[in-house]
Amino acid sequence: IVTSNKSDKTIVVTVQRKFKHPEYSKFVYKTAKYHAHDEKNEAQEGDRVIIIESRPYSKTKTWELLKINK
């Protein structure tokens, strides 16, 4: 899910995954943020997107927008 599109040609995507804790057998959520390259500035906040790994565009931006699943 896109959480920010304020930068030019860059989006911040938050990925949330759910897994069972190995010791306590309780379901836990973990989130990770990825900076992705958006060449046409087409993704908006709240959009569900698919990103793929790509060449490094900058220090933190090594992902690229593949398509938008609205």
KEMILO-326761 format. One record per residue: residue in one letter; x, y, z of N, C-alpha, C, CB in turn. Coordinates in steps of 0.2 Angstrom, whole numbers, plus 5000, padded with zeros to 4 digits. Glycine has a CB too. Example, Ala and Ser with C-alpha at 12.3 -4.5 7.8 and 13.67 -1.06 7.14 Angstrom:
<nodes>
 vexvo   nX   nY   nZ  caX  caY  caZ   cX   cY   cZ  cbX  cbY  cbZ
     a 5066 4972 5039 5062 4978 5039 5066 4984 5039 5057 4978 5045
     s 5064 4989 5035 5068 4995 5036 5064 5000 5039 5070 4997 5029
</nodes>
This chain:
<nodes>
 vexvo   nX   nY   nZ  caX  caY  caZ   cX   cY   cZ  cbX  cbY  cbZ
     i 5004 4994 5000 5000 5000 5000 5004 5006 5000 4995 5000 5006
     v 5003 5011 4996 5007 5017 4995 5005 5022 5001 5006 5021 4988
     t 5010 5024 5005 5009 5028 5011 5011 5035 5009 5013 5025 5017
     s 5015 5036 5004 5018 5043 5003 5020 5043 4996 5023 5045 5007
     n 5018 5049 4992 5020 5050 4985 5022 5058 4985 5014 5049 4980
     k 5025 5060 4990 5026 5068 4990 5033 5069 4986 5027 5070 4997
     s 5037 5064 4986 5043 5065 4982 5042 5065 4975 5049 5061 4984
     d 5046 5068 4971 5046 5067 4963 5048 5061 4961 5050 5073 4960
     k 5044 5057 4957 5046 5050 4955 5048 5045 4960 5052 5051 4950
     t 5045 5046 4966 5047 5041 4972 5040 5040 4976 5052 5044 4976
     i 5039 5034 4977 5034 5032 4982 5036 5028 4988 5028 5028 4978
     v 5033 5029 4993 5035 5025 4999 5029 5019 5000 5036 5029 5006
     v 5031 5013 5000 5026 5008 5000 5027 5004 5007 5027 5003 4994
     t 5022 5003 5010 5022 4999 5016 5019 4992 5015 5018 5003 5022
     v 5023 4987 5017 5022 4980 5016 5021 4977 5023 5027 4976 5012
     q 5015 4974 5024 5013 4972 5031 5012 4964 5030 5007 4975 5034
     r 5016 4960 5034 5015 4953 5034 5013 4950 5041 5022 4950 5032
     k 5009 4945 5041 5007 4942 5047 5010 4935 5048 4999 4942 5047
     f 5012 4934 5054 5015 4927 5055 5014 4925 5062 5023 4927 5053
     k 5015 4919 5063 5014 4916 5070 5021 4916 5074 5011 4909 5070
     h 5020 4919 5080 5026 4919 5084 5029 4912 5086 5025 4924 5090
     p 5035 4911 5085 5037 4904 5086 5037 4902 5093 5044 4903 5084
     e 5037 4906 5098 5037 4904 5105 5030 4905 5108 5042 4908 5109
     y 5027 4910 5107 5020 4912 5110 5014 4910 5106 5020 4919 5112
     s 5015 4907 5100 5010 4905 5096 5004 4910 5095 5007 4898 5099
     k 5006 4916 5095 5002 4922 5094 5003 4925 5087 5002 4927 5099
     f 4998 4927 5083 4999 4930 5077 5002 4937 5078 4993 4930 5073
     v 5007 4939 5074 5010 4946 5075 5011 4949 5068 5017 4945 5078
     y 5010 4955 5067 5011 4959 5061 5018 4962 5061 5005 4964 5060
     k 5021 4962 5055 5027 4966 5055 5026 4970 5048 5033 4961 5054
     t 5029 4976 5049 5028 4981 5043 5035 4983 5041 5024 4987 5044
     a 5036 4984 5034 5042 4986 5031 5041 4992 5026 5046 4980 5028
     k 5045 4997 5026 5044 5002 5021 5049 5002 5016 5044 5009 5025
     y 5047 5002 5009 5051 5002 5004 5050 5009 4999 5050 4996 4999
     h 5056 5011 4997 5056 5017 4993 5056 5014 4986 5061 5022 4994
     a 5051 5016 4981 5051 5013 4975 5051 5019 4970 5045 5009 4974
     h 5053 5018 4964 5054 5022 4958 5047 5022 4954 5060 5021 4953
     d 5044 5028 4954 5038 5029 4950 5039 5034 4944 5032 5031 4955
     e 5041 5032 4939 5043 5036 4933 5038 5041 4931 5045 5032 4927
     k 5031 5039 4931 5026 5044 4928 5022 5047 4934 5021 5040 4924
     n 5024 5046 4940 5020 5049 4946 5013 5047 4946 5021 5057 4946
     e 5011 5041 4944 5004 5039 4943 5001 5036 4950 5004 5034 4938
     a 5005 5034 4954 5003 5030 4961 5001 5036 4966 5008 5026 4964
     q 4995 5035 4969 4992 5039 4974 4992 5036 4981 4985 5042 4972
     e 4992 5040 4986 4992 5037 4993 4985 5032 4993 4991 5042 4998
     g 4987 5026 4996 4981 5022 4997 4981 5016 4992 4975 5025 4998
     d 4984 5017 4986 4984 5012 4981 4988 5006 4983 4987 5015 4975
     r 4985 5000 4981 4988 4994 4981 4993 4993 4975 4984 4988 4982
     v 4999 4992 4976 5004 4992 4970 5008 4985 4971 5008 4998 4970
     i 5011 4984 4965 5016 4978 4965 5023 4982 4963 5014 4973 4959
     i 5028 4980 4967 5034 4983 4966 5039 4977 4964 5037 4987 4972
     i 5044 4978 4961 5049 4973 4959 5056 4976 4961 5049 4971 4952
     e 5061 4972 4962 5068 4974 4964 5071 4976 4957 5072 4968 4967
     s 5075 4982 4958 5078 4984 4952 5085 4987 4953 5074 4990 4948
     r 5088 4991 4949 5095 4993 4950 5094 4999 4955 5098 4996 4943
     p 5099 5001 4959 5099 5006 4964 5098 5013 4960 5105 5006 4968
     y 5093 5016 4962 5092 5023 4959 5095 5028 4964 5084 5025 4959
     s 5095 5026 4970 5098 5031 4975 5100 5026 4981 5094 5037 4978
     k 5102 5030 4987 5105 5026 4992 5099 5021 4995 5107 5031 4998
     t 5093 5023 4995 5088 5019 4998 5083 5017 4993 5084 5024 5003
     k 5083 5019 4987 5078 5017 4982 5081 5012 4977 5076 5024 4978
     t 5079 5006 4979 5081 5000 4975 5075 4996 4972 5086 4996 4978
     w 5069 4999 4972 5063 4995 4970 5060 4999 4964 5058 4994 4976
     e 5056 4996 4961 5052 5000 4955 5045 4998 4955 5056 4998 4948
     l 5041 5003 4953 5034 5001 4952 5032 4997 4946 5030 5008 4952
     l 5029 4991 4947 5027 4987 4941 5020 4989 4939 5028 4980 4943
     k 5015 4989 4943 5008 4990 4941 5004 4992 4948 5005 4985 4937
     i 4999 4995 4946 4994 4997 4952 4988 4993 4952 4992 5005 4951
     n 4987 4990 4957 4981 4986 4958 4976 4990 4963 4982 4979 4962
     k 4971 4993 4959 4966 4997 4963 4961 4994 4967 4963 5003 4959
</nodes>
